Amino acid sequence: MHIPDGYLSPSTCVGLFGAAVPFWYVALKRVKNMLTTRMIPLLSIFAAFSFVVMMFNLPLPGGTTGHAVGMGVASIVLGPWASIIAISVALAIQAVFFGDGGITAIGANCFNMAIVGSLIAYSSYRVLSRKAGIGSRRRVLAAGIAGYAGINMAALCAAIEFGIQPALFHDASGAPLYAPYGLGVSIPAMLIGHLSFAGLAELMISSGIVAWLQKVDPGLLCLTASDAPDVDHPALAPVDRVFSPTAWKLWLGLGILVVLTPLGILAVGSAWGEWSPAHFSPAQVPRGLERLYTLWTAPLSRYSPSFIPSASLGYLVSALVGVGLIILLSWLVYRAATLKKPVSRHRRRKSFVEKTIRSLLDVLEHALFAEEMAQSSGLLQRLDARVKLVGIGLLIVTAVALHRIWVLVALLAASVLLALASRIPMRVLASKVWIAALLFTGAIALPAIFLTRGAIAYRLPVLNWTVSYPGLRSASFLILRAETAATLATVLILCTLWTQLLRALRFFRVPAILVVIVGMTYRYIFLLLQIAKDMFEAREARLIGVLEPPDRRRLAAASTGVLLGKSIQLSGEVHLAMQSRGFRGEVHLLDAPTMRSKDWFGLAAFAGIASAAMWFGR
């Protein structure tokens, strides 16, 4: 049931991996809340048990082989979410280190066996054992049927994934590119072996371990038996410690299975759907399968280390290595879960009010930084605001109109040099401009790299997507133009006082009413921010503890209403004050702007750079 590389198309693998991610996320969240000194060893035991039991191949009808998985007993003892994690860990280690299952198909194999198998087994067990006592025989029967149902449903999912490949992915002649057998072949071939031998093996393993746990440690069955009448008082309750006597017995049983793993190579034949391209005739090998099958070469491929000549000894060593990797991973998780963090004991979660105050202060700090930067003694700060507005506007228009990448790169470099000469820190441009512009325009330009037709520059090995030279050119132009324009606009804002910028707009005949509205909006936004900060600080001084979500929503709504009322009151007062001082629609300034020689020189430099760039970039 381990799907190798090449049997599923890359899009199918991506889709199944995406389908598995939400289950992994929920499982990790649930298991994180359950991590105790007792749960972590159990997770490692059942992950190792699943790894080892899948090495015991059973002969199936038709000359193929199959195996149990252990998802039934894992979901019964650990619960479905911890079972998903345990079996996914086992499957990932098998794929990466032993080549049992493909790297591209990890998501598919985990979806089939770890997710679908565990959820079906758990659901079947809960339904069939409803309100039965912990030691009831009905729970033994329910465990067996749960394991049987889980493994067969996992096999059905794998069969469907195999069977849809010829219909969805084929070449112009109709030849399949990946798994070559349709649903009419894959479903019977997979289910016959699992409904008989592999399913019965899972049934016996699940029911046998549950029956044994009923005698030696029924407390391990309580996690998934919340409706049992004796769930609060199970017999023989164990002491909750890292290695309980039951855990030692489970480890001992696992060790015996590891020693017996060489028996797993006695079954003749390969599992259905796990053949290499060499098993097909040269004319019948699907092209996609042939290309992807050798995508990953595992260090201990097929449980046969190259440095061990004996097949049985190599199989045993592989089992020991796999179990050791799982134990190491579990130990690391245990250390991380039990590590004491004295610093965090004194930390408390920030309240809604504190976060709001911090955000308001950040806005005020950014505005103060811009004002301080505009008043510094940099190159652009010495020029008239009208010169900066016209010159940088010309450069932005030029950046949009260029048709040569090297000229656009040179213009971006000139913009960076202009920022350095104006004493603007590079970290500000990088954090506030370049990264944001790259992420935004990169997300827009990324499809063009693959969708634009033309000469092929590169082909992605797994997805088989082609990157074209025209696509790279289009994406480069979009990103460079956005970066250059954003850099120039930021330089203009940081090097010019807001009042001077508004005065420059009015000089170029921008309507006075628009200039006044923009200027007053900018001014009174910060006034209202200061009022909001004072409100929340007063609230914080009278607050004990952390507000609950409903209280946070009520506080936010009330604060919004108060600020709206204050803004309306403020607008009326400002209007009356402006009328009493003779305001009739025109803005008058105390200092009249005059053009100096350095301003004319700066304007000529801007025009020269823009003209040269337009000439060379046409």
Steps between C-alpha positions, in 0.01 A plus 500: 500500500807726500463702179842555338618805307362516146172315554307819578523821300666799668166684517339200672786487751472873570123472542521210744780669693283811526208285617720347770636831634179606687483161671866523601444850633200399712678184613807695614281748689309220672808294580685805634234536768539130589879486523583345837774278627265208433374596154839563337634145555168358377524710184851371434399140573210500256694691233778241528243218507339628181843526336596144594167334426502646147827313439322164537389426145218249453442299179179609326300345215649574160864469606520837674560590863337723760534594865314625804543862610404516868265796460220313680670447834680836481173691459338300782777557754623846397189646341466591132712817504799349677467195273520728196826647631651163596428327168597808297839503675549132418403552134725805462801313641429206270489727195802715579743243637384172346325592176183318604248738346592798286619842613240665279233261630558558874183708514300233318629212714440694822153601383407139424652310791555754777198728454223301332604174668520650849175697475303204359645263760425738787147576378422128455635417843302773674175397329541127557622529862247762608436487876687170536717447807876539475546126545209401279550244224301728273793740506732223378264424212456871426878548492544221246225631273639854536845392382347298217287793384786750531751310288245413230381858473863610469550241224186623323633857504832385353316298233292801397812718481666238278192449286430863409851561365451347148178696450641834611865485393591357162684609187354585160481133404309413818792318665501554880776714641493363855315204655390299194199313643147641515242468777375170359840347574632695797200465734466119476878452506541707818189388688521125441829475686399736778151360553662161550851472642618855581164596649487187713853569624394852605191352665699251706761758601238753614279256689796311648673808643171641637425167669849496651470859623168417665687257723825683570414872478137587421571863580665535158159438340325780688602782266263382226236352733346808657154338489609184685317457834823421686722759325564688827606188692683262267656200663877484549554872443873553431727752661542799269872511436726502198556126477216312661513118519256484206728718291790264574289207382404685184867580431591137561234384254626753248856372545383145427330621182820677392698179543241316291492755216717285266191280469347785302719433197382139470185606312572479126399785270450874519202689630244593235568844358858514626681364196804674358522592128712187450188287562334648189595428142697791349213599272245504785683704763300819569723800429411687817560191713837439338606860559389532864566151634870571561441852634626403848757237594463405864814432712376151595289438192241220530638407843818365332813687612762469227775437759325187638511201263242294689140594412357380832765679705449818298125477562561466875746791505248715310234421758737599781593824323135590441398435859806690620405803290149498645634470856744787436223719363276416795780578745551840339127571528506385863793729583329793331173432684660465844757778466446762769492861388540721807472818296155414369368456855516874555356593164133560454291528192452854376145625524295650221547846650878462517520384140287793387717750685812342351356528150407866550848577630654325198303724264608811688863384503498442124358848439758654733778311319381637163493856634850466649633351178353787295676754724843338480784636287493256210531569127131512414405674824686812374295529182172677450192281535385595147827376355473170684138453396569566132834316488394184677172501306705504177711207619190296593345562156832406342517173697156403370592582138838321475535193276851382593567314820857622548388863480225429753755338732724806462209730587425293809866522600488878452193513725685307770800735471262795529356351819848446644598859419185612679599298810210256479599171670505198271323289762201737475480457124552125525240438771239756395534505121705234327371189678137611482525597132677175416238286673208686345627528143667160521166336574353677196795425272551135599230355270647685202825306539317173428212616277683723251590306186847511351846345521534273805754612758446232763269208573397419858599135561197382699209711375629504140415872470699701248655839571525710184741782421216742406330415830817576696538825308143611572528413868834681529359816343198501733706445815773751407250769404309454825819502709633813327173693522445402866858596591471842333161571658633406845805722451272791410283452809788453743697799368219755484301660780129446460423871502758566229364218287147642524633845407670348194172339396325835525772659285413255220138615511360210698161631628535680831208317655672165432829620648325632811303177549812284466702722731237516772433127472866426557515739794189383680561129446788532744293707737235227507769236540626685806145516638457126439829425674395706803165318510656155496768595751228620738314173446817299562563684828158382623516147360588185694573183306436429131177588320294218358417510125145640548637776725767581242236540229288724723804713586600534135145598398468751784839655422408532134179679592679740736764582239234559237320740732823682582593529132161655416529743791858584400405567138234747609736683735775519238257634238382778732861586593604522134205725412572730794856543370390599151546172310330521159640195320861599419808391695746771598850420627737717701801428277486537123692220321777612266713298259871512573789400279537158660131437438541576129806277490307218670211537256743485207661186647162330535407592145838381368475163675145450376592598141806273492302209639222552244756519215690183594191310613279568200 
